[in-house]
Amino acid sequence: MTGDRDRWAELTGGQAGEEYARRFARLAASGHDVHGEADFCATLLARPAARVLDAGCGTGRIAIRLAELGHSCTGVDIDPSMLAVARREAPAQEWLLGDLARLDSLGLEPDYDMTIAAGNVIPLLAPGTEAAVVQQLAAVLRPGGLLVTGMGLDAAHLPLPEPTVTLTEFDHWCARAGLTLLQRYATWSGDPYEEGCGYAVSVHSRSTV
């Protein structure tokens, strides 16, 4: 997540890492597919060993799975408790502590094939930083690279009493950052998106010009 005042920090106090990891371990143990986001993203990557930035990576669940599938994945998060779990689970991968609104301070090269912001990263950003974060995520993409996001659009799909971002706003921020919407789905399984859906998975592409 991002920022000292982000909504995630307000919800968790910055100490959610271990409980978050236990939650997904319980889901996996009960037979749930916990790799839907990673598998969805893997189908979009046009070449093996693609470079992927998992923005707001949390405990690293998505980045670790993509690395298992052969891609080079870097995770960034503002929550040290989340990164502590990621580093324990995959010590060989690159995990960076950083604010997504100031991603440029980490010195990342603009050569990523994909940036991912899953897990309601965008709705849980600090108020007023959303456009800046989208700009930063776009800036590290190579021409033609993809930004893949997943976000709740109503209270039923958010850990918040009401939505904080509309798709109209989000698409506007993306357009300003030089991104074009390619595809939109209602789930990470690729179900068609229809107006009024409570969740949206969006795939935007950085201009090749």
N, C-alpha and C positions, 0 to 999 in steps of 0.2 A: 504494500500500500504506500501511501505518500503523505508526508507532512506531519508536523507535530500536532495539528488539530484535525487530522483526518477522522472520518466517521468510524473507521475500523478501530483506531486507538480509543476513541470514546466508548465503543462497545466493549472492548476487551481489556483496556488498561495496558496493552502491550505485553500481556502474559499468556497468550492463548496457544502457544506452540504445541505443548505436550497434549493438551486436551483436543486440539484440532487433529493431531496425529492419531490419537486414540479413537476419535470418532470415525475416521476413515478406515482404520484397522478393523473396527467392529463391522462396518459396512462390507468390507472385503470378506471378512470371516463368515458373514451371513449370506454370501453369494452374490452380492451386488457388484456390478461392473463399475470400478472406480477409475477406469482409464478411458472413459468416453471422450473427454476433451483431447487427450493426447492422441488417441487413435484417429479422431476427426482431423486434427491438425496434420498428422502424418500422411493422410490421403491427399492433402493439398501440396505437400512438398514435392517439387518436380524432380529433385535429384537426391541421391543418397548423401549422407554426411552433410546435410544442410546446416547452416548456422541459425540457431534459434535463440531469441531472448525471451525468457519468461518473466514478464513484468508484474510485480506483485506475486512472486512465486510461492509465498507462504512456506510450507514445509517441503516443497520441492516435488510434490507428487507428479505433476505433469512433466516437468523437466527431466526427472529421473526416468520416467517411462519413455520419453522421446530419446534419451541417451541409450536406453536399452534397445531401441529400434534402430540405432546406428547414427543418430544425429548429434551434433555438437551443441550443447545447451548451456547457456549461462542464466542463472537466476538472480533477480534483484528484488529486494524487499526492504522496507523500513523497520520491520518488526524483528528485533534480535532474537526473540524467543522462537519465532518461526524458522529463522535461518539456522539456529542451533540444531533443530531437528534435521533440517536438510543436510547440513554438514556432517552430522552423525550418520545419516542414512547413505550419503554418497560423497565421501570425503574427497574423491578425485575430481569431482565436478567443480565448476567455478560458481561461487555464491557471493554476491556483492551486497553490502549494506548501503542503501542509498534511497534518496527521495526521487520518485519518478518525475516530479516537476523540475528537478535539476539533474536529470540523467546525464546531461553533457559534462557534468563535473566528474564523472567516472571515467572519462577518456575512451569511451567505446567507439570503435570504428564504424562508419556507416556502410557496413557490408553484410548485415543480417538478412537472411532469406525470409525470416518471419519474426514478428514480435507477437506475443500472446498476452492478453489481459483477460484472463478467465476469472471465475469465482467472484463476480460482482466487483472487480477492481474499480471500474469507472464510477459506479454509483457510490462507492465508499471513499472516494477521494475527498480531500479537504475542500470545502465549498469555495468555488471561485478558481480552483486550479485545473479544472477539467480540460479546458482548451489547451493550456500549456502542456499538460501531460500528453495529450494526443499529439501535439506538435513534436514533443520529445521522442515519442515512440515512432513517429514517422521518420524522424531525422536519422535514426540509426539503420533504417532499411536501405538496402541497395535498390536501384531502379527496378521496378517490377516486383519488389518484395511485398509480402502480405502482412497486414495487421488483422489479427483474429481476436474478436472480443465476445464475451458472453455476459449478459446483464439482465437482471430482473427489471421489469417495467411496472410492477405493482407490488403491493405489500405482501402478497402471497408468495412472491419469489424473491423477497429481500429480507434481511435481518433488521429491517427498519419499518416504522409505522406507515411510511408513505414513500413513493418513488422520488428520486432526486434528479433524474436525468430522463429526457424524452429522446426518442430516436431522431426526431427532427433536429434537436440541438446537437446530438452526437454526430449526425451526418454533416451538419454545418461545420463543426470543428474539424472533422476529417477532410472536408473539401478545402478548408482554409490551409490545412497541412499538406495539400497536394495528393490526397488519397481519393480514390474512386470506389464506390460500392460495387462489388462483383456479385455477391450472393448474400442472402439472409435466410436463416432457418429459425424454427421455433425451439429446437433442441439440438444437443450435440450429436444426436443420432441422425440428423438431417431431415427431420420432419418439416414440411413446408411452413413458412411463416405466413400468417394471415393477420390483417389489421385487428388489433385488440388482443393479440397474444400477450401473455404475461411475461414472456421471456424471449430474448432475441440473441441469436448467434450471428454475428456479422463478419463478413470477409471483405476487407478493403485492400486495394492495391496502390502502391506508390507509383506515381507517373514515371514513365520511362524517358521522358523528355528532360 
